[in-house]
Structure formats: C-alpha cells, structure tokens
Amino acid sequence: MSITTSPTRSGETTADDVAGGVVLEGITKRYSGQVAVDALSLDIRPGEFLSLLGPSGCGKTTTLRMIAGFEHPDAGDIRISGRSVLGQPPFKRNVNTVFQAYALFPHMTVAQNVAYGLQQRRVGKAEIRERVGAALGMVQMRSFADRKPTEMSGGQQQRVALARALVNRPSVLLLDEPLGALDRQLREEMQLELKLIQAQLGITFVFVTHDQGEALSMSDRIAVMRAGRIEQLADSDTIYSAPASAYVAAFVGQQNFFDGTVTADGSGVESAHTMVRPATRITQVAPGVDARAAVRPEFVQISTERPDSDVNVAQGRIIGVSHLGETMQFLVQFGSDMSIIARRPTPDAPRVSIGDTVWCSWRAESVQVFPIDDSAAHGGFVGPPTTGTVRTR
C-alpha cells in the first residue's frame, strides 16, 4: 500500500508554496535491479518536523539521500521550495545533512569546523564570526569554540555537527539517524533540543530513524516506511492510536496480537484462546475470514479474580515479571503456545508472582482488527523490530 498526504485543508500551506517545502513525486530508485524506493510520493510541508521511520532496508535513508542530492532517482521528480532539483548536485540545493558519523575535521577547532562551509562560499569574515557565534549559541556550544573535536564527548560533537549544518541557513535540514551513536540519556536530551531548535528556527526538518520512540516524541508527522513505500503518513497520535495496518501497529509501540477467524455476525475474532471483540462490527475483514485482533499492553488489566464481564476475558499464568520504573510489565501465557504482555502503572500494579494464575481483560474500545499479513508473529506479543519479538513454543 502506498499512501501520500491527505488533501490540503483550506488555508493550509502546501509543500510547493514557500521556501522549505519538499515534494517527492513518484520517485523510484533501484540498485542492481532491486527496488529500494518504489514510486514514492510525499509532500513535506514548510517548517514541519517529519520523520521517515522504518526498519533497515525499507528505503528511508535512500529517500533522504535523493532529497540531499547524493543519490538520483531512476524515475519521478523532487521539488524543493517549488523548484525541481533533478540533476542538481548537493551544494546547489538549499539543504544540509547531518549524519550519524559527525565527520568533523580533527585538526580544526569547533569554530573553524562550523565556519568551513561559509569560507568555501567566500562569505566575509565579519559575517562568518557573527553566524558561527549564533549557530554555536543555538546548540549551547559557544564556550567550546576553541576546542578540538577530540576534546569533546559524542554529544558535544553532535551539537557541533548540527551547528555546522545550521550556519548555512538551509531551508531544509536532513538528519540521517544523527543520535544513533549516543547513549540513551544523552539521546533523549538531544531529542528535546532538536525539537526546540526546529521550533525556534522554523526550518523544515526531515529526520530518518528506526527508533519509533524518537519519531513519536519529536515529529509533527511520521511516514512509516515498508519495502520502499509509505505504509502510513500521519501525526504521532494517529500513528500510535489508529495504525493503518498490522505492520504499523507492530512497528510503532508494542502489540498483543490474537489471530483467528471473524465470526459470522462480524462481532469479534475467534482465536484459539479467547474471543476478542472490538467496540464496533468488523467490516474490514469478511465473516469467516482469518483476521488479526490487536490490543496494546497498557490496555490489558490483570486480576487474580475473574472480572464480572464475559467479553474480552482470558485466563492465563504469569511467566515473567519486569520492573520498568514507572510501570510493571507482566508476561502472561495462555495454554502452551501463546503469551501476551500486560503493562500497568507501578503504584496500581497487581501483586502477583511467576506461576500465579490470573485473569486478563481489556475494553472493546481498545481492540483493533486487521487483515492477516506477514508483518507480525501469528498470535502473541509483538514489539518493534528494535526490541525484538517474544514468542512461546
């Protein structure tokens, strides 16, 4: 499935209207006959923070490199600020790219690294000093201007790389997994700083990542990619709460999947261990056809006593307990071949131990139903590819 943006609302700025808009129109890229990007169309609005999210090999970095000019599409068109850039080299496009590898010159100071691009463009010395100082101020690195890259931490080097890109005042900033080499705490701090800088400057950011947490926390919109195409394009809340497919549901966040058959009246999915009923009649899958019901772990309640309701209730056994700080996570096994995850706030978590028999329940409003495909395990808990998949034998 290939998805582009929804129709523009009245009065809304389009990608071709002003500086900073990016339009990809049916772009295709092949390597040795293999399709890396497949007739992809996308409008990136001026001044928005858009993330290309997906696993390795989905085409997100290739797409970014085509926008930057490091790769050229075999078909389609790319427009930046309303003008086609096909055939233009990177230095003639008003974009800059920040990579995971910072590529700073080790023999130069921080200020010299940031000034390098301006010097190549023969900008005056006074203007260079002013712009370098302003760029370093944005990333809180003024006091490091005279240091060498080898004298700084990875996070500080990343800030310098960002300042070097911003000093050229691009209309579009492209970021190719720039936080991947940082430890978790520093990565989270940089996520906040990047979003604040983007909001302050109003520059269009196109951010490539395989980390769904990064994309959810920073993006105005997310394009979830699969096999060179966009599976879903929407804001963070929609991507998380209303995924367009089982693939998106599994990749963004974590899911419990129940595979089974849609009942004759379309009221639920009959799985091997329980009946899973959504709040409304199932229309996306025909009665008698296999389907996949999904419930996120945070919506699963656990109790040692059977709930009053007979809807969306299943009995299982605790086979794993994990303390995650603010939440407790429970792995519950049904029968011998399936397990699901329940996650509860730590203060409200039930006091249960491994081996205890419990009842799991969830509201019909929290159930989503999808057609069967190969995007996830056939029943049980599925996490994003970055955290792996839990299956029972």
Beta strands, then each sheet from edge to edge (+ up, - down):
strand 1: 22-31
strand 2: 34-44
strand 3: 49-53
strand 4: 75-80
strand 5: 83-84
strand 6: 95-99
strand 7: 172-176
strand 8: 204-209
strand 9: 221-226
strand 10: 229-234
strand 11: 255-262
strand 12: 269-271
strand 13: 275-276
strand 14: 290-295
strand 15: 301-303
strand 16: 313-323
strand 17: 327-334
strand 18: 338-345
strand 19: 357-361
strand 20: 368-371
strand 21: 380-382
sheet 1: 2+ 1- 4+ 5-
sheet 2: 6+ 7+ 8+ 3+ 9+ 10-
sheet 3: 13+ 12- 11+ 14- 20+
sheet 4: 13+ 12- 11+ 21-
sheet 5: 15+ 19- 16+ 17- 18+
end
